[in-house]
Amino acid sequence: MNTSITCRHRVAIVGGGFGGLFAAKRLARADVDVTLIDRTNHHLFQPLIYQVATGLLSAGDIAPTLREVLWNQRNTSVVLGEVVGIDLGSRRLTVQTLDHRSEIVYDSLIVATGASQSYFGHPEFAHHAPGMKTIDDALELRGRIFGAFEMAEREPDPSARERWLTFVVVGAGPTGVEVAGQLVELSRHSLRGNFRRIDPAQARIVLLDGSPTILGTFPDSLRQRGMRDLQDLGVEIHLGTVVKGVDEHGVETNSTNPRLRRIEAMTKIWAAGVEASPLGRVLSDAAAAELDRAGRVKVERDCTLPGHPEVFVIGDLMSLAELPGVAQVAIQSGRHAADTIRRRIAGDNTSRPFRYRDLGSMATISLFRALAAMGSVRVAGFAAWVLWLVVHVAALVGFRNRLSVLFKWTVAFLSGRRAERVVTTQQVFARHAMTAQAAATRPEATRV
Ligand SMILES: Cc1cc2nc3c(=O)[nH]c(=O)nc-3n(C[C@H](O)[C@H](O)[C@H](O)COP(=O)(O)OP(=O)(O)OC[C@H]3O[C@@H](n4cnc5c(N)ncnc54)[C@H](O)[C@@H]3O)c2cc1C
C-alpha cells in the first residue's frame, strides 16, 4: 500500500491491543490519517482469555473485530497483516499478509506489539503446555481441558485416568490463580452429572510457582487471603517449585518431595513469564536502543525511541521506570503517544514525560470471591468480586460485548452451567495433541 499521495500527517500504529487501539481512538478527531496494522483481525481483551478456555465465554465475546470497533472513525484504516520490517530511515513498514507483501509509509509510528509467553529458554515446553496469549491459545486449551474429561471417561486404567484428571497450572500470578480457580469450578460444579464413569469433581488441580508466594504483585494480606481461598476450594499449591521439564505425560520439578518431583498430568497450562514481541529486537538493532531482560525496548521518558522522536514504543513492549506489563500502562501510554502527536501537529514540540496513574490490581479466585488492591484500600471476598465484575464489564470494548458477557455470566451464575463448551474439528492442534497423547499412553485396542 502506498499512502504517499496524502498530504495529511500519517500515523501508523502497529498492534491493535490495548495500547494501539486506545492510541487510535485518541486520534479520532485529529487532523491525521491513521493506519492500524494487526496480524489478527480483532482486539483481544486478554484478562478474560481464561474464561474462553474454560467454556464460560465465546471468542467473539472478548475479541471484537478492529474494523467494527473503528468503523465510524473516518480518519482510520485497518490493515490485516504482520509487520515484518521497520525502516527507520525511509519511515516505511513492511507488512506481510499471507503471501502478499506491502509497504506503509509513516510520519509518526506507534509500536504496540505487546509480548508473548516466555518458557524461560525452553520453547519446546509450548507443545505440551500452551500459554494464554491469543484466541488460538484459548481455543486450543478449551479443546485440551474438555478433551481430558472425555478421555478420562473412556479410560479403564485407574492410573491413566488419574493422569487425564490432573491439571497442572504453571505460574501463580493473577492468570494462573484465575485459571486454577476456574478449573475447580468447572470440575466441581459445571460438569456435575455430565459423565457416567468418572466423577469430574475428583480432578486434581495443581498450581506451581518457583517464587515463595502467589500473586507476587499484590499486597501481602491479599496474597495470604488468596492462598487460603484457593486451598479451601481444593487447589493444591506448591511454591518454590520450579518446572524443569514438560512432556506429554507430565511435568518434572526441582522438588525433593517424590510426589512432586514428577507430576503425572495430561493437561498442562503455562501462565508464567512474558517475552517482548520480536519487533523490540528489530527496533533495537535499527536504532541501537537497549533492551531489558524481557526484550522490552528502553524508551525515553516520553515513550519515544532514543534518537527517533517520531517513533513511540508503548504498552508491554515498552521498558520505562519498571512499569508493569498491565492493560492500564498500555492504555495510558497509548493515549500519551497520541496526545504528543496531536500537540506536535498543533505546533507544540515540547517533550512531556509519561506519568502513569496506578488504578490498582484485581484477581478473581472463584464465583463470589476475588481480591482487589487500590491505593491503600484492600478488599477481598464478595465485595471485591462485585468490584471485579463491574470493572471488567466496563473495560470491555463495545456495548454488544458488554451485554453478551453480562448475559452469559448471569446464566452461568444462576445455573452453574457453561454455554461455550464446543470444541470443533477446526481446533486441529488440540485434537492432534490429544490423539498423540492418548496413543502414547496406551495401545488403541485396550481403550473402552
Ligand atoms: C492471560 C492474560 C491475562 C491478563 N490479565 C490482566 C489483568 O487482569 N489486568 C491487567 O491490567 N492486565 C492483564 N494482562 C496484561 C494485559 O493484557 C497487557 O498488559 C496488555 O494487553 C498489553 O497491551 P499491548 O497493547 O501492549 O499489547 P497486546 O494487548 O498484547 O496487543 C498487541 C497486539 O499486537 C499485535 N501484533 C503483535 N505482533 C505484531 C506484528 N508483528 N504485526 C502486527 N501486529 C502484531 C497482536 O496481534 C496484538 O493484537 C493479562 C495478560 C494476559 C496474557
The ligand as a MOL file (V3000), in Angstrom:
LIG
                    3D

  0  0  0     0  0            999 V3000
M  V30 BEGIN CTAB
M  V30 COUNTS 53 58 0 0 0
M  V30 BEGIN ATOM
M  V30 1 C -3.9680 -14.1470 30.1480 0
M  V30 2 C -3.7010 -12.7080 30.4680 0
M  V30 3 C -4.3950 -12.0880 31.4940 0
M  V30 4 C -4.1480 -10.7460 31.7960 0
M  V30 5 N -4.8590 -10.1620 32.8010 0
M  V30 6 C -4.6780 -8.8520 33.0580 0
M  V30 7 C -5.4640 -8.1970 34.0390 0
M  V30 8 O -6.3060 -8.8090 34.6980 0
M  V30 9 N -5.2570 -6.8670 34.2420 0
M  V30 10 C -4.3260 -6.1660 33.5220 0
M  V30 11 O -4.1940 -4.9540 33.7170 0
M  V30 12 N -3.5680 -6.7460 32.6000 0
M  V30 13 C -3.7160 -8.0740 32.3390 0
M  V30 14 N -2.9580 -8.6900 31.3870 0
M  V30 15 C -1.9170 -7.8990 30.6960 0
M  V30 16 C -2.5160 -7.0400 29.6060 0
M  V30 17 O -3.4090 -7.7750 28.8270 0
M  V30 18 C -1.3680 -6.4910 28.7680 0
M  V30 19 O -0.5530 -5.7200 29.6030 0
M  V30 20 C -1.8810 -5.6500 27.6090 0
M  V30 21 O -2.6430 -6.4350 26.7370 0
M  V30 22 C -0.7230 -5.0110 26.8490 0
M  V30 23 O -1.2420 -4.2690 25.7940 0
M  V30 24 P -0.3840 -4.0340 24.4720 0
M  V30 25 O -1.2070 -3.1780 23.6000 0
M  V30 26 O 0.9800 -3.6040 24.8250 0
M  V30 27 O -0.2190 -5.4860 23.8370 0
M  V30 28 P -1.3430 -6.5190 23.4050 0
M  V30 29 O -2.6310 -6.2310 24.0450 0
M  V30 30 O -0.7240 -7.8520 23.6150 0
M  V30 31 O -1.5300 -6.2520 21.8540 0
M  V30 32 C -0.5160 -6.4960 20.9290 0
M  V30 33 C -1.1450 -6.5580 19.5510 0
M  V30 34 O -0.1230 -6.5270 18.5770 0
M  V30 35 C -0.3980 -7.4710 17.5580 0
M  V30 36 N 0.9020 -7.8220 16.9720 0
M  V30 37 C 1.9550 -8.4220 17.5670 0
M  V30 38 N 2.9850 -8.5010 16.7150 0
M  V30 39 C 2.5720 -7.9340 15.5530 0
M  V30 40 C 3.2180 -7.6920 14.2980 0
M  V30 41 N 4.4960 -8.0130 14.0680 0
M  V30 42 N 2.4930 -7.1040 13.3130 0
M  V30 43 C 1.2070 -6.7490 13.5220 0
M  V30 44 N 0.5660 -6.9410 14.6960 0
M  V30 45 C 1.2570 -7.5070 15.7040 0
M  V30 46 C -1.0890 -8.6080 18.2860 0
M  V30 47 O -1.8790 -9.3780 17.4170 0
M  V30 48 C -1.9320 -7.8440 19.3180 0
M  V30 49 O -3.1970 -7.5190 18.8030 0
M  V30 50 C -3.1780 -10.0220 31.0620 0
M  V30 51 C -2.4760 -10.6460 30.0400 0
M  V30 52 C -2.7330 -11.9740 29.7380 0
M  V30 53 C -1.9830 -12.6520 28.6160 0
M  V30 END ATOM
M  V30 BEGIN BOND
M  V30 1 1 1 2
M  V30 2 1 2 3
M  V30 3 2 2 52
M  V30 4 2 3 4
M  V30 5 1 4 5
M  V30 6 1 4 50
M  V30 7 2 5 6
M  V30 8 1 6 7
M  V30 9 1 6 13
M  V30 10 2 7 8
M  V30 11 1 7 9
M  V30 12 1 9 10
M  V30 13 2 10 11
M  V30 14 1 10 12
M  V30 15 2 12 13
M  V30 16 1 13 14
M  V30 17 1 14 15
M  V30 18 1 14 50
M  V30 19 1 15 16
M  V30 20 1 16 17
M  V30 21 1 16 18
M  V30 22 1 18 19
M  V30 23 1 18 20
M  V30 24 1 20 21
M  V30 25 1 20 22
M  V30 26 1 22 23
M  V30 27 1 23 24
M  V30 28 2 24 25
M  V30 29 1 24 26
M  V30 30 1 24 27
M  V30 31 1 27 28
M  V30 32 2 28 29
M  V30 33 1 28 30
M  V30 34 1 28 31
M  V30 35 1 31 32
M  V30 36 1 32 33
M  V30 37 1 33 34
M  V30 38 1 33 48
M  V30 39 1 34 35
M  V30 40 1 35 36
M  V30 41 1 35 46
M  V30 42 1 36 37
M  V30 43 1 36 45
M  V30 44 2 37 38
M  V30 45 1 38 39
M  V30 46 1 39 40
M  V30 47 2 39 45
M  V30 48 1 40 41
M  V30 49 2 40 42
M  V30 50 1 42 43
M  V30 51 2 43 44
M  V30 52 1 44 45
M  V30 53 1 46 47
M  V30 54 1 46 48
M  V30 55 1 48 49
M  V30 56 2 50 51
M  V30 57 1 51 52
M  V30 58 1 52 53
M  V30 END BOND
M  V30 END CTAB
M  END
